[in-house]
Amino acid sequence: MAASSGSKIHPQKAQRSALRSPTGETRTMQTEHPKKPAHTVFIVDDDPAVRDAIRWLMEQVKLKTQVYSSADEFLASYVPGVRGCLILDIRMPGMSGLELQEKLNAAGALIPIIIVTGHGDVSIAVRAMKAGAVEFLQKPFTDQLLLDTVQSALTKYSAIWDQEARREKSNKSLASLTSREREVLGLMRAGKPNKVIASILNISVRTVEGHRATIMSKTGSRSLGELFEMLHSHS
């Protein structure tokens, strides 16, 4: 990325500023620990000094990191479904940050993207935000601003990831049902009592009860309300 040295984050400077507040008082890093240490911060920047500085800062608050020197390198190794956020430089040789963002969006990747740049390009900022970036930061930025932005992005997306996990679980559970069990489930959802279901399907009430028990077991549902909530998230 073609930016002046004054706009870069240097590892030594990052270490000093990461350990002290604006008033000069020593800051306790433990207060920044994430609730879910499994989160990974992906850092994509062609400047090794910037990559090292951001990685060092993230590791001070116990966040896992993976660094990449190009968008192509990141895209080749990215595994969808990994919980984390992407700190992405805009201007890099080869694929740009915006092009990578577009590819991730097209693939339906659920990953918050924080765009960073050494250039104050308003049009690029607007384009990135419209494409779903959670924040646009212009270098140089403070360590605390970057930490707060990362933590905010992870907190926001945790609910999205949890919802997606529930959806995938319900898909697998419902896919395991037999055709007869799906028929019974459809009538249960319609509010039909066991006797009516038995009459419609020309089976015994005891058989209906057996199917209901199997449905509850396969879906891991403890109540009809929980089962119907699963169906709602699946639809």
C-alpha positions in Angstrom: 0.0 0.0 0.0 1.5 3.3 -1.0 1.3 5.4 2.1 3.8 7.7 3.8 5.7 6.4 6.8 4.0 8.9 9.0 0.7 7.2 8.5 1.9 3.7 9.3 1.5 1.9 12.6 5.0 0.8 13.8 5.3 -2.2 16.2 7.3 -0.2 18.8 4.9 2.7 18.7 2.0 0.3 18.9 3.5 -1.4 21.9 3.9 1.9 23.8 0.5 3.3 23.0 -1.2 0.0 23.6 0.1 -0.1 27.2 -0.7 3.5 28.1 -3.9 5.6 28.1 -4.1 9.1 26.6 -3.3 10.5 30.1 -0.1 8.4 30.3 -1.4 6.0 33.0 -0.6 2.4 32.6 -3.6 0.5 31.2 -4.7 -2.9 32.4 -5.0 -5.1 29.3 -7.0 -7.8 31.1 -10.1 -5.6 30.9 -10.1 -6.0 27.1 -10.1 -9.8 27.1 -12.9 -11.1 24.8 -15.6 -13.3 26.3 -15.1 -15.8 23.5 -11.3 -16.5 23.0 -12.0 -18.7 20.0 -12.5 -15.6 17.8 -9.8 -15.0 15.2 -8.7 -11.6 13.9 -7.6 -11.9 10.2 -5.1 -9.1 9.2 -4.6 -8.4 5.5 -2.0 -5.7 4.7 0.9 -5.7 2.3 3.0 -3.7 4.9 4.8 -6.2 7.2 5.3 -3.5 9.9 1.5 -2.8 10.0 0.7 -6.5 10.1 3.1 -7.1 13.0 1.9 -4.1 14.9 -1.8 -5.0 14.7 -1.0 -8.7 15.4 0.9 -7.7 18.5 -1.9 -5.4 19.7 -4.6 -8.1 19.2 -2.5 -10.7 21.0 -2.2 -8.4 24.1 -6.0 -8.9 24.6 -5.8 -12.6 24.0 -7.3 -12.6 20.5 -6.0 -15.2 18.0 -4.6 -13.7 14.8 -3.8 -14.8 11.3 -1.8 -12.4 9.0 -1.7 -12.2 5.2 0.3 -10.0 2.9 -2.3 -10.0 0.1 -6.0 -10.5 -0.5 -5.3 -13.5 -2.7 -3.4 -15.2 0.1 -6.2 -14.7 2.5 -8.9 -15.9 0.1 -6.9 -19.0 -0.7 -6.8 -20.1 3.0 -10.1 -18.7 4.3 -12.5 -21.3 5.8 -16.1 -20.0 5.9 -17.7 -20.4 9.3 -14.7 -19.4 11.4 -15.8 -16.8 13.9 -13.7 -13.7 13.7 -13.3 -10.4 12.0 -11.2 -9.1 9.1 -8.9 -6.0 9.3 -8.5 -5.2 5.6 -6.2 -2.7 3.9 -7.7 -1.0 0.8 -4.8 -0.4 -1.4 -2.6 -3.5 -2.1 -0.8 -5.0 -5.1 -3.0 -7.5 -6.9 -6.6 -7.8 -5.6 -7.6 -4.7 -3.7 -9.4 -4.7 -0.3 -12.7 -3.7 -1.9 -12.4 -6.5 -4.4 -11.9 -9.0 -1.6 -14.9 -7.6 0.2 -17.0 -8.0 -2.9 -15.9 -11.7 -3.3 -16.7 -12.4 0.4 -20.1 -10.8 0.1 -20.8 -12.9 -3.1 -19.9 -16.0 -1.2 -22.2 -15.1 1.7 -19.3 -15.0 4.2 -20.5 -14.0 7.7 -17.4 -12.0 8.7 -17.3 -8.4 9.9 -14.8 -6.3 7.9 -12.9 -3.3 9.2 -11.4 -1.3 6.4 -8.2 0.5 7.0 -6.3 2.8 4.7 -3.6 5.5 4.7 -5.6 7.5 2.1 -8.5 9.7 2.9 -10.6 8.6 0.0 -14.2 9.5 0.9 -15.7 7.7 -2.2 -13.9 4.5 -1.2 -15.1 4.8 2.4 -18.7 5.2 1.2 -18.4 2.2 -1.2 -17.0 0.0 1.6 -19.6 0.9 4.1 -22.4 0.4 1.6 -21.0 -3.0 0.9 -21.3 -3.9 4.6 -18.0 -2.9 6.2 -18.6 -2.3 9.9 -16.0 0.5 10.1 -13.6 2.5 8.0 -10.4 3.7 9.7 -7.8 6.0 8.3 -4.2 5.6 9.4 -2.9 6.6 11.8 -5.5 5.5 14.3 -5.1 4.9 18.0 -4.7 1.4 19.4 -7.8 1.8 21.6 -9.9 2.8 18.6 -8.9 -0.3 16.8 -9.5 -2.5 19.8 -12.9 -1.0 20.5 -13.9 -1.4 16.8 -12.8 -5.1 16.8 -14.6 -5.9 20.0 -17.7 -4.1 18.8 -17.7 -6.1 15.6 -17.3 -9.4 17.3 -20.1 -8.6 19.8 -22.4 -7.6 17.0 -21.7 -10.6 14.9 -21.9 -13.1 17.8 -25.7 -12.9 17.6 -25.6 -13.5 13.9 -23.3 -16.5 14.2 -25.4 -18.0 17.0 -28.5 -17.6 14.8 -26.8 -19.2 11.8 -25.6 -22.1 14.0 -29.2 -22.7 15.2 -30.4 -22.6 11.6 -27.8 -25.2 10.5 -28.7 -27.4 13.4 -32.4 -27.2 12.6 -31.6 -28.0 8.9 -29.7 -31.1 9.9 -32.4 -32.2 12.4 -35.2 -31.8 10.0 -33.3 -33.5 7.2 -33.1 -36.6 9.3 -36.9 -37.0 9.5 -38.6 -39.6 7.4 -41.4 -38.6 4.9 -44.0 -39.9 7.3 -42.5 -37.9 10.2 -42.6 -34.8 8.1 -46.3 -35.4 7.4 -47.0 -35.8 11.1 -44.9 -32.7 11.8 -46.8 -30.6 9.3 -50.1 -31.6 10.8 -48.7 -30.9 14.3 -47.7 -27.4 13.2 -51.2 -26.9 11.8 -52.5 -27.6 15.4 -54.1 -30.9 14.6 -54.6 -33.2 17.6 -53.4 -36.8 17.5 -56.8 -38.3 16.7 -57.2 -36.0 13.7 -53.7 -36.7 12.5 -54.3 -40.4 12.8 -57.5 -40.1 10.8 -55.9 -38.0 8.1 -53.0 -40.4 7.7 -55.0 -43.5 8.2 -52.8 -44.7 11.1 -53.4 -45.4 14.7 -53.2 -42.8 17.5 -50.4 -44.8 19.1 -48.4 -44.7 15.9 -48.9 -40.9 15.8 -47.7 -40.7 19.4 -44.6 -42.7 18.4 -43.9 -40.4 15.4 -44.2 -37.4 17.7 -41.8 -38.8 20.2 -39.3 -39.6 17.4 -39.6 -36.1 16.0 -39.0 -34.5 19.4 -36.0 -36.8 19.9 -34.4 -36.2 16.5 -34.8 -32.4 16.7 -33.7 -32.2 20.3 -36.8 -30.3 21.2 -38.0 -30.3 24.8 -41.4 -28.7 24.0 -43.7 -28.0 21.1 -42.8 -24.3 21.5 -39.1 -25.1 21.0 -39.9 -27.4 18.1 -42.0 -24.7 16.3 -39.4 -22.1 17.0 -36.9 -24.3 15.2 -39.3 -24.7 12.3 -39.7 -20.9 12.2 -35.9 -20.3 12.0 -35.7 -23.0 9.2 -38.4 -21.4 7.1 
